Amino acid sequence: MTYDAIIGLEIHAELKTKSKMFCTCDNEAAAKAPNTAVCPICLGHPGTLPVPNKQAIDWTLMTGLALHCHINRLSKFDRKNYFYPDLPKGYQISQYDQPLGYQGYLDIGGEQILITRIHLEEDTGKSWHFKNDNYTLLDFNRAGTPLMELYIVYGALSRLLDGRGIRIARNLVGSYMTSLEMAGCSITLLRLDDELTALWDAPVNTPGLRWGA
């Protein structure tokens, strides 16, 4: 029995808007004292009403266009329910079946890297762990920061396993940064998360590979 690796990639970009994704709290919270750039909305208090950040939506739409994505005329936000200590709501406001953009691509060295989707969500807070201590401190200043998330089609990066892997990965991030600049986005940082799936006897270079779900 043989296995082939099917690689996917998620790229999170923290958007440097003036306010957070769903409230008016200052989004420049990194240098502030812990838990001072918060409000009932980003802390998930009962009865609060989140209102989407227009600038974050505009930047995500412009980035989607720069990446040749289709744009959904009707989009919505969804609750992604999971428990995490620094997730104050007990769920994350994200997008699922109606993202802002979908089915795009990045040109890298004459090759098209297919994009499944690009959507908006909110970031979590931050947990502080201390060596030799049996407790963790929580800072919610980052909770609610706009995150623009890009999904690369599963299998589109399987060639990363060969000798060109580092170059292709570097070019991918560089091309995405160029697209963000073209869209006029201001970002704080990029965070990359890889997803790896092993399939039985599945060819890596699947003919007719197109956009996934």
C-alpha positions, 0 to 999 in steps of 0.5 A: 500500500502506498500513500500520497500526500495531499497538501492544503494551505491556509494563510491568515492576514491580520488586517490593520483597520482602525477598529476591530472586526465587529466593534469599535474597539481600537485595533492597535492593541499590541502595545496596550495593557492587557484587557484594556482594548475590549468591550462587551461586544468583543468579549461576547456579553449576552445581548450585544450586537456585532456590526461588520467592519466595512473597511475589512470587507472592502479590503477582502473584496479587493484582494479577491478581485486581485486573485481572480476570484468570483465574488458572492453577491450575497454573503453572510457570517456564521458561528464556528462553535468550539471551546478554547480558553481565549475565545470569549464567546465560545464561538468564532464569527467566521464564514462557511458556505457563502464566503466573500470570494471563491474559485480564484488563482495565483500565477506563480512562474507560469503556473496557476495555484488554485484558490478555494475561497477567501473570507473574513473572520475574527481572531481570538485572544491570547494565552500567556503561559509561563515556565514553571508556573501552573497557571495561564493568563488571558489577554483579550485585546486581540479578540475580534481583530479582523482576519482575512483567510485564504484557502489553497485548493487541496493538492495544488501544493503537492509539488512542495514535496519535491526539490522546488518546495521552498522556492514555490512556497516563498513565491506563493507568499510573495505573490499573495503579498503583492496581491494585498498591496494591489488591493490597498490592504494594510496588514499586521502579519501573515500566519500560515497553517498547513493541512496534510492528508494522506490518501491510499494509492491516490496520484499526486498530480490528479488530472483535471484538479479543480477547485475544492469545497 
